[in-house]
Amino acid sequence: MKNTLFLFVAALFISAAATAQSTVDSIKAKYQLQPMPEALTLEKTFPVVGLYQLSGADSSSASVSVTLDPDNKGIVWVEGLPQGKFKAYLKKAPGTYRILAQKAESGKQIPEGTLLFDPTSNTLNIALGKKFDDADPAAIFNLGGAADADVAGATEVKVKSKTATSKTKTKVQFYSAVKAAPSTTTSTDASSTPM
C-alpha cells in the first residue's frame, strides 16, 4: 500500500512538472521581451519648455523663452514678449496653459489669456486679452488669422462679446513662435578623441 501511494505521488509530481514546462513554453511562444523604453526627459514631459523665435518679427530681438517654475512644475514662465515676464498655469498636458490676469515683473498689467503649444509643428501660440475657454482652449486662435500683423510679431484683433445684460469689446493680442532647434555640437574628427 505504501509503495502504491509513493508511486502515485511521484507520478503526480512528474506530470505537474511536465505541465509546468509546457505552460512556460506556450507563454514564451506568445510573448516576447521588448526593449526598455527611453528615459523620460524634461523635453518629453514638458514639451513647451524651450527657446522660441517669434514669427513675423525681426530676428535680432525676437526670441521668447519658456522655463519651468523651480517650485511648481505646473507653472511656466514666459519671457521675451513686450509685456514682460509672466507666468502661465498648466490646464491640459502636454501644452495647454492658462494665463491669469497678473502684473508682470516690469510692472505692466497682463490680461488673461491662453498659451497653446502644438508638438507636431513645434509652434507656440499665445493669446492675451480674452478669457480662457475651458471647453475649447484652441478656439481663440481661429480669430488670429483675420487681422494685420503688429510690431514684434503680434497680431491684434478686436473681439466683441454680447451677453443678456452687457456688450463688451476687447483687444486680443496673438503671438506665434516656432521652437528653435537645440544646438548640438558633435566632433567628427576621430583623432581628437582620446582612446
N, CA, C and O of each residue as an XYZ file, in Angstrom:
780
protein
N       0.815     -1.175      0.000
C       0.000      0.000      0.000
C       0.875      1.261      0.000
O       0.581      2.235     -0.694
N       1.974      1.221      0.807
C       2.858      2.373      0.852
C       3.536      2.583     -0.490
O       3.702      3.721     -0.930
N       3.934      1.491     -1.149
C       4.592      1.616     -2.448
C       3.646      2.208     -3.487
O       4.066      3.008     -4.324
N       2.396      1.827     -3.442
C       1.418      2.344     -4.399
C       1.184      3.834     -4.169
O       1.116      4.614     -5.119
N       1.065      4.217     -2.919
C       0.879      5.630     -2.584
C       2.109      6.439     -3.000
O       1.975      7.544     -3.524
N       3.322      5.886     -2.766
C       4.543      6.559     -3.147
C       4.622      6.724     -4.659
O       5.004      7.793     -5.135
N       4.272      5.693     -5.427
C       4.283      5.766     -6.887
C       3.257      6.773     -7.404
O       3.505      7.489     -8.374
N       2.113      6.814     -6.748
C       1.072      7.761     -7.151
C       1.539      9.211     -6.951
O       1.329     10.045     -7.833
N       2.164      9.523     -5.819
C       2.665     10.872     -5.537
C       3.798     11.221     -6.503
O       3.852     12.348     -6.995
N       4.682     10.307     -6.779
C       5.781     10.551     -7.719
C       5.241     10.832     -9.116
O       5.733     11.730     -9.798
N       4.232     10.073     -9.552
C       3.629     10.291    -10.866
C       2.945     11.654    -10.916
O       2.977     12.328    -11.945
N       2.333     12.057     -9.821
C       1.666     13.362     -9.746
C       2.687     14.489     -9.898
O       2.429     15.451    -10.621
N       3.835     14.391     -9.234
C       4.868     15.412     -9.343
C       5.475     15.462    -10.741
O       5.752     16.550    -11.246
N       5.681     14.341    -11.361
C       6.257     14.293    -12.711
C       5.297     14.914    -13.723
O       5.727     15.653    -14.608
N       4.001     14.624    -13.601
C       3.029     15.203    -14.540
C       2.882     16.708    -14.312
O       2.682     17.456    -15.269
N       2.978     17.161    -13.062
C       2.905     18.594    -12.773
C       4.109     19.313    -13.369
O       3.970     20.410    -13.910
N       5.279     18.711    -13.276
C       6.487     19.319    -13.831
C       6.410     19.399    -15.355
O       6.827     20.396    -15.946
N       5.882     18.361    -15.990
C       5.745     18.363    -17.447
C       4.735     19.416    -17.886
O       4.948     20.092    -18.892
N       3.641     19.565    -17.149
C       2.630     20.565    -17.482
C       3.187     21.973    -17.302
O       2.931     22.855    -18.121
N       3.944     22.180    -16.239
C       4.525     23.496    -15.985
C       5.488     23.873    -17.089
O       5.507     25.031    -17.507
N       6.275     22.953    -17.572
C       7.221     23.244    -18.641
C       6.495     23.592    -19.924
O       6.915     24.505    -20.635
N       5.424     22.894    -20.237
C       4.691     23.204    -21.468
C       3.996     24.551    -21.352
O       3.829     25.234    -22.362
N       3.581     24.957    -20.146
C       2.967     26.275    -19.954
C       3.990     27.379    -20.186
O       3.683     28.384    -20.827
N       5.189     27.203    -19.676
C       6.246     28.187    -19.878
C       6.565     28.312    -21.360
O       6.732     29.422    -21.865
N       6.651     27.194    -22.057
C       6.947     27.225    -23.491
C       5.838     27.922    -24.264
O       6.122     28.673    -25.197
N       4.578     27.692    -23.898
C       3.483     28.332    -24.623
C       3.447     29.834    -24.360
O       3.090     30.606    -25.249
N       3.813     30.257    -23.152
C       3.865     31.688    -22.851
C       4.992     32.349    -23.638
O       4.810     33.434    -24.190
N       6.157     31.698    -23.691
C       7.286     32.254    -24.441
C       6.983     32.339    -25.920
O       7.480     33.236    -26.601
N       6.169     31.417    -26.436
C       5.819     31.446    -27.857
C       4.913     32.642    -28.172
O       5.007     33.204    -29.263
N       4.045     33.040    -27.247
C       3.111     34.142    -27.489
C       3.729     35.511    -27.248
O       3.455     36.455    -27.988
N       4.552     35.625    -26.228
C       5.070     36.923    -25.814
C       6.576     36.962    -25.951
O       7.278     35.986    -25.686
N       7.053     38.131    -26.376
C       8.487     38.319    -26.492
C       8.874     39.562    -25.707
O       8.094     40.506    -25.586
N      10.068     39.547    -25.185
C      10.550     40.700    -24.440
C      10.789     41.863    -25.383
O      11.396     41.707    -26.442
N      10.305     43.031    -24.986
C      10.501     44.257    -25.750
C      11.636     45.049    -25.116
O      11.886     44.919    -23.918
N      12.314     45.856    -25.895
C      13.366     46.680    -25.302
C      12.749     47.711    -24.355
O      11.604     48.126    -24.536
N      13.504     48.109    -23.369
C      13.043     49.097    -22.408
C      12.828     50.436    -23.109
O      13.611     50.803    -23.985
N      11.781     51.167    -22.739
C      11.585     52.488    -23.346
C      12.660     53.452    -22.869
O      13.300     53.242    -21.839
N      12.841     54.513    -23.646
C      13.841     55.511    -23.277
C      13.402     56.227    -22.005
O      12.216     56.266    -21.677
N      14.345     56.773    -21.316
C      14.050     57.504    -20.084
C      13.275     58.775    -20.398
O      13.482     59.400    -21.439
N      12.380     59.150    -19.489
C      11.648     60.397    -19.653
C      12.598     61.571    -19.426
O      13.319     61.626    -18.430
N      12.581     62.490    -20.356
C      13.408     63.678    -20.236
C      12.499     64.878    -19.987
O      11.277     64.775    -20.092
N      13.091     65.988    -19.664
C      12.333     67.218    -19.465
C      11.606     67.599    -20.748
O      10.476     68.085    -20.705
N      12.248     67.381    -21.878
C      11.663     67.707    -23.184
C      10.422     66.871    -23.465
O       9.455     67.378    -24.034
N      10.432     65.606    -23.077
C       9.272     64.739    -23.317
C       8.147     65.024    -22.339
O       6.975     64.961    -22.711
N       8.482     65.337    -21.095
C       7.478     65.585    -20.078
C       6.834     66.948    -20.242
O       5.613     67.066    -20.144
N       7.622     67.972    -20.486
C       7.136     69.343    -20.667
C       7.643     69.865    -22.009
O       8.650     70.572    -22.042
N       6.979     69.539    -23.111
C       7.498     69.935    -24.424
C       7.453     71.435    -24.677
O       8.123     71.917    -25.590
N       6.687     72.187    -23.898
C       6.579     73.629    -24.103
C       7.842     74.366    -23.682
O       8.079     75.481    -24.148
N       8.655     73.781    -22.819
C       9.859     74.436    -22.321
C      10.889     74.541    -23.439
O      11.167     73.566    -24.137
N      11.449     75.737    -23.599
C      12.481     75.915    -24.609
C      12.595     77.355    -25.070
O      12.014     78.262    -24.474
N      13.347     77.551    -26.134
C      13.585     78.860    -26.727
C      12.853     78.920    -28.062
O      12.915     77.979    -28.854
N      12.161     80.027    -28.309
C      11.325     80.181    -29.499
C      11.726     81.440    -30.255
O      12.253     82.392    -29.680
N      11.462     81.421    -31.561
C      11.676     82.569    -32.428
C      10.303     83.070    -32.861
O       9.527     82.321    -33.454
N       9.994     84.355    -32.564
C       8.696     84.914    -32.931
C       8.526     84.936    -34.446
O       9.468     85.243    -35.177
N       7.335     84.612    -34.911
C       7.037     84.640    -36.343
C       6.729     86.072    -36.750
O       6.047     86.797    -36.026
N       7.234     86.477    -37.907
C       6.924     87.788    -38.449
C       7.664     88.931    -37.786
O       7.282     90.087    -37.970
N       8.687     88.659    -37.038
C       9.436     89.721    -36.374
C      10.876     89.706    -36.868
O      11.339     88.736    -37.469
N      11.576     90.817    -36.597
C      12.984     90.823    -36.971
C      13.739     89.865    -36.053
O      13.404     89.719    -34.877
N      14.738     89.230    -36.595
C      15.397     88.145    -35.880
C      16.372     88.627    -34.800
O      16.922     87.804    -34.068
N      16.597     89.939    -34.684
C      17.583     90.409    -33.723
C      17.120     90.267    -32.270
O      17.890     89.816    -31.423
N      15.880     90.641    -31.974
C      15.436     90.598    -30.576
C      14.087     89.923    -30.447
O      13.270     90.338    -29.625
N      13.837     88.914    -31.221
C      12.511     88.311    -31.242
C      12.524     86.894    -30.706
O      11.923     85.995    -31.295
N      13.204     86.694    -29.599
C      13.210     85.354    -29.027
C      12.380     85.332    -27.755
O      12.384     86.284    -26.974
N      11.673     84.236    -27.562
C      10.822     84.031    -26.392
C      11.318     82.778    -25.701
O      11.549     81.754    -26.345
N      11.481     82.859    -24.388
C      11.892     81.667    -23.661
C      10.792     81.256    -22.704
O      10.143     82.095    -22.080
N      10.593     79.950    -22.595
C       9.609     79.368    -21.687
C      10.390     78.445    -20.752
O      11.057     77.511    -21.196
N      10.296     78.725    -19.448
C      11.019     77.930    -18.461
C      10.064     77.437    -17.383
O       9.025     78.047    -17.131
N      10.427     76.335    -16.757
C       9.627     75.781    -15.668
C       9.878     76.546    -14.380
O      10.985     77.023    -14.132
N       8.848     76.658    -13.572
C       8.992     77.223    -12.245
C       9.747     76.209    -11.384
O       9.409     75.026    -11.419
N      10.739     76.620    -10.625
C      11.507     75.647     -9.844
C      10.717     74.985     -8.715
O      11.048     73.875     -8.300
N       9.681     75.653     -8.216
C       8.916     75.106     -7.100
C       7.687     74.318     -7.529
O       7.304     73.363     -6.854
N       7.061     74.699     -8.641
C       5.809     74.080     -9.075
C       5.918     73.738    -10.556
O       6.019     74.637    -11.390
N       5.898     72.471    -10.886
C       6.063     72.036    -12.278
C       4.823     72.302    -13.134
O       4.857     72.074    -14.343
N       3.739     72.776    -12.537
C       2.537     73.129    -13.286
C       2.535     74.575    -13.736
O       1.558     75.034    -14.327
N       3.610     75.303    -13.467
C       3.724     76.709    -13.839
C       4.933     76.885    -14.754
O       6.008     76.344    -14.493
N       4.741     77.654    -15.836
C       5.860     78.032    -16.696
C       5.965     79.549    -16.718
O       4.968     80.256    -16.572
N       7.171     80.031    -16.900
C       7.434     81.459    -17.018
C       7.746     81.774    -18.468
O       8.574     81.112    -19.093
N       7.076     82.792    -19.003
C       7.254     83.219    -20.390
C       7.965     84.563    -20.363
O       7.531     85.491    -19.680
N       9.062     84.663    -21.113
C       9.860     85.879    -21.127
C      10.260     86.199    -22.565
O      10.615     85.304    -23.332
N      10.201     87.479    -22.921
C      10.622     87.905    -24.242
C       9.537     88.622    -25.020
O       9.814     89.169    -26.087
N       8.319     88.638    -24.524
C       7.241     89.385    -25.175
C       7.282     90.835    -24.694
O       7.886     91.110    -23.657
N       6.659     91.772    -25.415
C       6.678     93.180    -24.992
C       6.046     93.411    -23.613
O       6.366     94.401    -22.955
N       5.171     92.534    -23.173
C       4.518     92.696    -21.875
C       5.464     92.441    -20.713
O       5.214     92.923    -19.608
N       6.524     91.712    -20.928
C       7.466     91.375    -19.866
C       7.347     89.916    -19.480
O       6.726     89.121    -20.186
N       7.947     89.571    -18.353
C       7.956     88.188    -17.874
C       6.671     87.912    -17.094
O       6.313     88.660    -16.184
N       5.980     86.823    -17.464
C       4.744     86.453    -16.770
C       4.656     84.944    -16.688
O       5.433     84.230    -17.322
N       3.688     84.456    -15.888
C       3.562     83.013    -15.704
C       2.243     82.503    -16.263
O       1.261     83.235    -16.382
N       2.260     81.209    -16.604
C       1.084     80.523    -17.132
C       0.929     79.205    -16.387
O       1.914     78.575    -16.001
N      -0.317     78.797    -16.190
C      -0.629     77.611    -15.395
C      -1.098     76.476    -16.301
O      -1.921     76.684    -17.192
N      -0.572     75.282    -16.068
C      -0.922     74.106    -16.855
C      -2.391     73.740    -16.645
O      -2.842     73.578    -15.511
N      -3.135     73.612    -17.752
C      -4.534     73.193    -17.689
C      -4.709     71.790    -18.257
O      -5.429     70.974    -17.681
N      -4.060     71.503    -19.375
C      -4.143     70.190    -20.015
C      -2.762     69.827    -20.522
O      -2.130     70.601    -21.241
N      -2.300     68.647    -20.144
C      -0.989     68.199    -20.610
C      -1.102     67.776    -22.070
O      -2.151     67.254    -22.445
N      -0.133     67.959    -22.886
C       1.197     68.433    -22.577
C       1.388     69.926    -22.791
O       2.381     70.465    -22.302
N       0.490     70.640    -23.500
C       0.848     72.018    -23.839
C      -0.261     73.043    -23.806
O      -0.211     73.993    -24.587
N      -1.256     72.912    -22.953
C      -2.310     73.919    -22.851
C      -2.186     74.598    -21.495
O      -2.292     73.950    -20.454
N      -1.960     75.912    -21.515
C      -1.737     76.681    -20.303
C      -2.690     77.866    -20.245
O      -3.058     78.438    -21.271
N      -3.080     78.223    -19.030
C      -3.941     79.380    -18.801
C      -3.077     80.503    -18.240
O      -2.307     80.306    -17.300
N      -3.220     81.677    -18.832
C      -2.524     82.858    -18.346
C      -3.543     83.662    -17.546
O      -4.519     84.164    -18.105
N      -3.320     83.784    -16.255
C      -4.204     84.577    -15.412
C      -3.832     86.045    -15.532
O      -2.684     86.378    -15.825
N      -4.811     86.928    -15.303
C      -4.516     88.358    -15.278
C      -3.530     88.599    -14.141
O      -3.742     88.147    -13.016
N      -2.455     89.313    -14.447
C      -1.384     89.497    -13.472
C      -0.566     90.719    -13.823
O      -0.709     91.293    -14.903
N       0.269     91.100    -12.926
C       1.191     92.194    -13.166
C       2.546     91.573    -13.475
O       3.053     90.765    -12.697
N       3.125     91.942    -14.593
C       4.422     91.402    -14.980
C       5.503     91.961    -14.060
O       5.275     92.926    -13.331
N       6.673     91.349    -14.103
C       7.787     91.824    -13.296
C       8.190     93.245    -13.678
O       8.757     93.969    -12.860
N       7.902     93.648    -14.912
C       8.220     95.006    -15.359
C       7.184     96.011    -14.884
O       7.396     97.216    -15.025
N       6.066     95.550    -14.324
C       5.032     96.440    -13.815
C       3.834     96.580    -14.741
O       2.824     97.168    -14.352
N       3.923     96.055    -15.955
C       2.802     96.139    -16.893
C       1.708     95.156    -16.490
O       1.989     94.070    -15.982
N       0.465     95.550    -16.721
C      -0.665     94.673    -16.432
C      -0.846     93.712    -17.607
O      -0.907     94.141    -18.759
N      -0.932     92.433    -17.318
C      -1.108     91.400    -18.343
C      -2.540     90.890    -18.236
O      -2.956     90.465    -17.158
N      -3.306     90.921    -19.327
C      -4.678     90.403    -19.263
C      -4.691     88.877    -19.295
O      -3.684     88.239    -19.603
N      -5.839     88.310    -18.973
C      -5.985     86.848    -19.016
C      -5.828     86.373    -20.450
O      -6.115     87.104    -21.397
N      -5.365     85.125    -20.595
C      -5.160     84.611    -21.941
C      -4.905     83.118    -21.968
O      -5.123     82.405    -20.989
N      -4.438     82.671    -23.119
C      -4.215     81.249    -23.384
C      -2.844     81.065    -24.016
O      -2.441     81.845    -24.878
N      -2.135     80.040    -23.589
C      -0.870     79.641    -24.190
C      -1.053     78.205    -24.656
O      -1.413     77.330    -23.868
N      -0.806     77.966    -25.930
C      -1.020     76.641    -26.513
C       0.218     76.242    -27.301
O       0.684     76.986    -28.163
N       0.746     75.061    -26.998
C       1.904     74.526    -27.719
C       1.461     73.358    -28.564
O       0.813     72.436    -28.066
N       1.809     73.387    -29.857
C       1.498     72.301    -30.775
C       2.772     71.489    -30.996
O       3.683     71.956    -31.681
N       2.857     70.254    -30.416
C       4.102     69.492    -30.534
C       4.385     68.979    -31.945
O       5.538     68.691    -32.267
N       3.368     68.860    -32.787
C       3.612     68.362    -34.147
C       4.367     69.375    -35.001
O       5.215     69.001    -35.811
N       4.058     70.658    -34.819
C       4.733     71.686    -35.608
C       5.717     72.514    -34.781
O       6.337     73.437    -35.307
N       5.868     72.192    -33.483
C       6.741     72.939    -32.564
C       6.411     74.426    -32.566
O       7.310     75.267    -32.595
N       5.122     74.749    -32.535
C       4.660     76.133    -32.572
C       4.029     76.510    -31.241
O       3.228     75.758    -30.687
N       4.391     77.659    -30.743
C       3.835     78.218    -29.521
C       2.891     79.344    -29.909
O       3.293     80.277    -30.604
N       1.633     79.269    -29.465
C       0.642     80.304    -29.736
C       0.197     80.902    -28.419
O      -0.132     80.180    -27.478
N       0.188     82.228    -28.355
C      -0.225     82.945    -27.152
C      -1.293     83.953    -27.538
O      -1.124     84.708    -28.496
N      -2.400     83.966    -26.788
C      -3.466     84.947    -26.971
C      -3.665     85.659    -25.643
O      -3.939     85.020    -24.627
N      -3.527     86.984    -25.648
C      -3.694     87.787    -24.434
C      -4.864     88.744    -24.631
O      -4.923     89.466    -25.627
N      -5.794     88.747    -23.676
C      -6.899     89.692    -23.735
C      -8.263     89.046    -23.755
O      -9.267     89.754    -23.667
N      -8.346     87.740    -23.867
C      -9.627     87.028    -23.862
C      -9.574     85.950    -22.802
O      -8.551     85.288    -22.624
N     -10.681     85.779    -22.099
C     -10.766     84.803    -21.020
C     -10.492     83.393    -21.543
O     -10.874     83.052    -22.663
N      -9.833     82.586    -20.729
C      -9.517     81.200    -21.080
C     -10.807     80.399    -21.218
O     -11.680     80.470    -20.353
N     -10.930     79.639    -22.301
C     -12.115     78.816    -22.559
C     -11.796     77.378    -22.170
O     -11.004     76.709    -22.834
N     -12.421     76.902    -21.081
C     -12.161     75.538    -20.616
C     -12.642     74.488    -21.596
O     -12.018     73.434    -21.722
N     -13.744     74.751    -22.299
C     -14.309     73.763    -23.213
C     -13.437     73.575    -24.454
O     -13.200     72.441    -24.872
N     -12.963     74.655    -25.042
C     -12.146     74.576    -26.256
C     -11.082     75.669    -26.223
O     -11.295     76.744    -26.784
N      -9.950     75.420    -25.582
C      -8.922     76.463    -25.474
C      -8.353     76.909    -26.816
O      -7.915     78.052    -26.942
N      -8.347     76.041    -27.816
C      -7.755     76.377    -29.115
C      -8.671     77.230    -29.976
O      -8.232     77.736    -31.009
N      -9.928     77.407    -29.588
C     -10.883     78.159    -30.409
C     -10.471     79.611    -30.574
O     -10.763     80.210    -31.609
N      -9.810     80.192    -29.600
C      -9.404     81.593    -29.669
C      -8.429     81.838    -30.818
O      -8.388     82.941    -31.362
N      -7.654     80.844    -31.189
C      -6.642     81.035    -32.223
C      -7.228     81.011    -33.634
O      -6.517     81.305    -34.595
N      -8.486     80.672    -33.774
C      -9.152     80.770    -35.075
C      -9.435     82.222    -35.422
O      -9.637     82.534    -36.595
N      -9.457     83.131    -34.434
C      -9.682     84.545    -34.673
C      -8.423     85.251    -35.141
O      -8.510     86.295    -35.788
N      -7.260     84.711    -34.831
C      -5.982     85.384    -35.065
C      -5.616     85.592    -36.507
O      -4.825     86.491    -36.794
N      -6.134     84.823    -37.432
C      -5.738     84.943    -38.831
C      -6.398     86.080    -39.554
O      -6.021     86.363    -40.692
N      -7.380     86.765    -38.952
C      -8.150     87.774    -39.649
C      -7.628     89.187    -39.465
O      -8.280     90.128    -39.918
N      -6.488     89.381    -38.825
C      -6.018     90.729    -38.540
C      -4.649     90.967    -39.129
O      -4.000     90.057    -39.646
N      -4.226     92.214    -39.038
C      -2.915     92.600    -39.549
C      -1.845     92.356    -38.495
O      -2.109     92.405    -37.294
N      -0.644     92.095    -38.964
C       0.454     91.873    -38.029
C       0.908     93.197    -37.450
O       0.945     94.214    -38.143
N       1.250     93.174    -36.191
C       1.674     94.358    -35.463
C       3.181     94.271    -35.233
O       3.853     93.419    -35.815
N       3.690     95.124    -34.412
C       5.114     95.140    -34.081
C       5.484     93.879    -33.309
O       4.682     93.371    -32.525
N       6.669     93.384    -33.523
C       7.245     92.233    -32.803
C       6.432     90.961    -32.976
O       6.357     90.150    -32.052
N       5.825     90.771    -34.133
C       5.143     89.518    -34.421
C       3.766     89.399    -33.819
O       3.164     88.329    -33.908
N       3.235     90.444    -33.210
C       1.916     90.370    -32.585
C       0.837     90.666    -33.617
O       1.036     91.459    -34.537
N      -0.282     90.028    -33.451
C      -1.463     90.288    -34.254
C      -2.536     90.734    -33.283
O      -2.722     90.118    -32.234
N      -3.244     91.801    -33.622
C      -4.251     92.325    -32.717
C      -5.620     92.226    -33.380
O      -5.788     92.602    -34.540
N      -6.600     91.713    -32.626
C      -7.960     91.547    -33.130
C      -8.915     92.134    -32.102
O      -8.739     91.943    -30.899
N      -9.929     92.850    -32.582
C     -10.963     93.356    -31.679
C     -12.070     92.311    -31.623
O     -12.620     91.919    -32.652
N     -12.389     91.868    -30.416
C     -13.391     90.824    -30.213
C     -14.579     91.433    -29.481
O     -14.428     92.067    -28.437
N     -15.759     91.229    -30.049
C     -16.982     91.697    -29.413
C     -17.679     90.506    -28.775
O     -17.822     89.449    -29.390
N     -18.107     90.691    -27.542
C     -18.874     89.639    -26.878
C     -20.140     90.260    -26.316
O     -20.136     91.377    -25.799
N     -21.212     89.511    -26.430
C     -22.516     90.029    -26.049
C     -23.188     89.033    -25.123
O     -23.270     87.841    -25.421
N     -23.676     89.547    -23.977
C     -24.457     88.735    -23.056
C     -25.837     89.357    -22.937
O     -26.119     90.371    -23.575
N     -26.683     88.769    -22.142
C     -28.047     89.288    -21.983
C     -28.051     90.668    -21.336
O     -28.983     91.443    -21.550
N     -27.030     90.987    -20.550
C     -27.023     92.258    -19.827
C     -25.991     93.252    -20.315
O     -26.108     94.440    -20.015
N     -24.973     92.809    -21.063
C     -23.927     93.757    -21.458
C     -23.278     93.366    -22.780
O     -23.368     92.233    -23.252
N     -22.616     94.375    -23.349
C     -21.805     94.183    -24.548
C     -20.395     94.647    -24.220
O     -20.214     95.671    -23.561
N     -19.400     93.903    -24.673
C     -18.018     94.302    -24.418
C     -17.190     94.154    -25.683
O     -17.440     93.287    -26.521
N     -16.194     95.028    -25.796
C     -15.212     94.950    -26.871
C     -13.846     94.827    -26.209
O     -13.503     95.610    -25.324
N     -13.084     93.856    -26.636
C     -11.736     93.697    -26.102
C     -10.748     93.533    -27.241
O     -11.087     93.045    -28.319
N      -9.527     93.949    -26.979
C      -8.448     93.744    -27.939
C      -7.683     92.505    -27.524
O      -7.215     92.402    -26.391
N      -7.561     91.578    -28.433
C      -6.827     90.345    -28.159
C      -5.541     90.382    -28.975
O      -5.569     90.597    -30.187
N      -4.416     90.170    -28.299
C      -3.128     90.129    -28.982
C      -2.703     88.679    -29.144
O      -2.740     87.893    -28.198
N      -2.301     88.344    -30.353
C      -1.855     86.991    -30.674
C      -0.363     87.014    -30.982
O       0.134     87.889    -31.691
N       0.327     86.036    -30.434
C       1.743     85.838    -30.719
C       1.927     84.400    -31.179
O       1.314     83.478    -30.641
N       2.769     84.227    -32.169
C       3.090     82.893    -32.658
C       4.601     82.787    -32.755
O       5.266     83.691    -33.262
N       5.138     81.682    -32.268
C       6.583     81.490    -32.278
C       6.895     80.038    -32.600
O       6.129     79.132    -32.272
N       8.022     79.837    -33.242
C       8.482     78.496    -33.615
C       9.664     78.137    -32.738
O      10.549     78.958    -32.496
N       9.669     76.901    -32.266
C      10.729     76.438    -31.360
C      12.048     76.389    -32.107
O      12.143     75.856    -33.213
N      13.060     76.956    -31.474
C      14.402     76.932    -32.039
C      14.984     75.541    -31.856
O      14.809     74.922    -30.806
N      15.668     75.058    -32.862
C      16.280     73.732    -32.785
C      17.414     73.767    -31.778
O      18.201     74.714    -31.760
N      17.507     72.727    -30.929
C      18.609     72.711    -29.968
C      19.937     72.582    -30.680
O      20.064     71.837    -31.652
N      20.918     73.304    -30.197
C      22.225     73.257    -30.845
C      22.980     72.039    -30.336
O      23.180     71.867    -29.134
N      23.387     71.214    -31.260
C      24.175     70.037    -30.902
C      25.510     70.130    -31.614
O      25.567     70.336    -32.827
N      26.558     69.982    -30.870
C      27.889     70.014    -31.463
C      28.501     68.636    -31.320
O      28.635     68.116    -30.212
N      28.867     68.056    -32.430
C      29.496     66.742    -32.410
C      30.819     66.828    -33.141
O      30.961     67.549    -34.129
N      31.758     66.099    -32.648
C      33.069     66.072    -33.268
C      33.147     64.878    -34.209
O      32.910     63.739    -33.807
N      33.483     65.153    -35.463
C      33.605     64.054    -36.431
C      35.066     63.661    -36.641
O      35.361     62.703    -37.356
N      35.962     64.393    -36.025
C      37.380     64.095    -36.159
C      37.760     62.997    -35.170
O      37.731     63.223    -33.960
N      38.113     61.825    -35.660
C      38.426     60.682    -34.809
C      39.751     60.860    -34.079
O      39.963     60.262    -33.025
N      40.641     61.678    -34.631
C      41.950     61.837    -33.992
C      41.887     62.711    -32.741
O      42.799     62.671    -31.916
N      40.819     63.502    -32.589
C      40.746     64.374    -31.424
C      40.173     63.697    -30.200
O      40.240     64.253    -29.104
N      39.603     62.494    -30.359
C      39.042     61.798    -29.214
C      40.098     60.894    -28.604
O      40.729     60.114    -29.316
N      40.302     60.990    -27.274
C      41.323     60.143    -26.644
C      40.834     58.692    -26.548
O      39.638     58.425    -26.425
N      41.792     57.775    -26.607
C      41.440     56.362    -26.511
C      42.045     55.750    -25.308
O      41.856     54.558    -25.060
